[in-house]
């Protein structure tokens, strides 16, 4: 398990955080996602055998947001 | 008693229909827009999976998305209606135990003003610090909603329903007045009926404006958000100003504006609007008359001799606005005036140069008595 934080600057309200957190149920390998609009960041805990950084960034992009590595 | 309650409920409905819808959309539009934006966004992402948010050209899929927006708006409004009805019952219950004093209402309005202005600045992306003005629901709630939504087939109405219910946390100015009224009923059933009627009244305008906005397409959504941001900011400042007025603060935006343009409002009010209430004749009997009208108090500045007791007659004539909720903060005087009639306030002698400010309970309409 890896825990990683991404900056997501383009969340506009706490509803966006909810949208990103929905990846928790959609992206195989994700154990936990905590998106915070206040911090403009997404913390994600995932199984590195099933998932990698670039696929997470792409999945967040599919949701309409930009994830940046810190 | 029953007739009074019925009249009050009808008045609440009409208030909602006429003023509530517009002013509440401005305050709560952000929530509605957020809820709709997600809906539209989901539709867009589904329709054009290869392009990101806001990149899709307005085409038939956008049009389809807009057509689907009626349901989330309806869900939003239904949840709002239910939440406010519940709130009304709760306020009525609380109201049976206490009364909201003008000062506590002033503090509430100042707090709401800061909250709203902060949110306006947040929506305009002025600085990330303003993000903290946005209420972030606890994760267990969001997860619960998400899971519920998923179990209902992916795209449920949970978000607009939840956000609709959340609007109780950001009542607009007119709603606050109604909430205070619900509190004032001192009865859960009457409080619930009052806020139900008011919220129902606001719904048609809300629905229409929100629907038309989504029809304009997803791209304009951003402009709408920006527009809402500016409106929220302005309303926040108004609420702040009203709170300061209600607290009897000498320096408020209203007074600043009146100071810059002093003569116009006052003299016209004295001469044209109420020729009978010339202050010199009224003063001989130690009485002053103040016309309480739908659009404020006339004349705005009354002059009275110092060191003498004064009888202030508040004259309402089919007055339906919040001007009826009359407050003199310095005297801790508060009264809900009758629709039509005359209410006399005994004002104790004041020192020369003293200025007694009065306002409506919302801090929207103000005026003063200058003692000379």
Interface residues (C-beta under 8 A of the other chain):
Chain A: X12 X13 X14 X15 X17 X18 X19 X21 X22 X24 X25 X34 X36 X37 X38 X40 X61 X62 X63 X64 X65
Chain B: X30 X34 X35 X37 X38 X41 X45 X49 X52 X53 X54 X123 X128 X131 X132 X134 X135 X136 X137 X139 X142 X143 X145 X146 X147 X150 X159 X163 X225
